[in-house]
Amino acid sequence: MSAKKTADKLLEATIHLLETSETPSKITARDIAKVADVNLAMINYCYDSKDQLIATAIDKIIEEDFVKLYEQSAGQGSTLEKLTQLMQGICETVFRYEEISRISMPYLLLEKKIEVPLMILPLVSACFKGKKTEAECKIIAYEMVSFLQLVFYQRLNFKEYTGIDLTQKEEREKLISMQLALFFS
């Protein structure tokens, strides 16, 4: 079997396990290899690590929602309204898939290539209308996304600290509005 087919089987098996497991955080490399019907060593051969494979599977699960969000944000409204809509949509998607996305958080924060901020970068740049450099806009986009990732996964501590309950949609929207106001007001 080709490496590509093996990688595809591993990815499909991981997606299946993530979507059907009652405790996705307890999925092991052995579980994945068994469902994929491949040798355990193929995980590291095809994906470098189980964490990278799981992150790739989670990305695949969430990717469709992100594509829809990006297309919807291209609709009517000011650039800031589009950015707000996109940021709120990203938060809702992450919240919807929290149980599975939480397990890839260490990999996402420490090892994975920076991607999500690139989704919002064109809107961030457009909001500044050339008053910020590309590097400044990239830093701002990264700050916005990484802050939300951090507070989302630390939401109990964040609620204790701020009183903002991120399990409530209205509170998440309020937080995004506050964050955007810090950068664009």
Secondary structure, DSSP 8 states (H G I E B T S, - for coil): --HHHHHHHHHHHHHHHHHH-S-GGG--HHHHHHHHTS-THHHHHHHSSHHHHHHHHHHHHHHHHHHHHHHHHTSSS-HHHHHHHHHHHHHHHHHHTHHHHHTTHHHHHHTS---HHHHHHHHHHHHHTTSS-HHHHHHHHHHHHHHHHHHHHTHHHHHHHH---TTSHHHHHHHHHHHHHHHH-
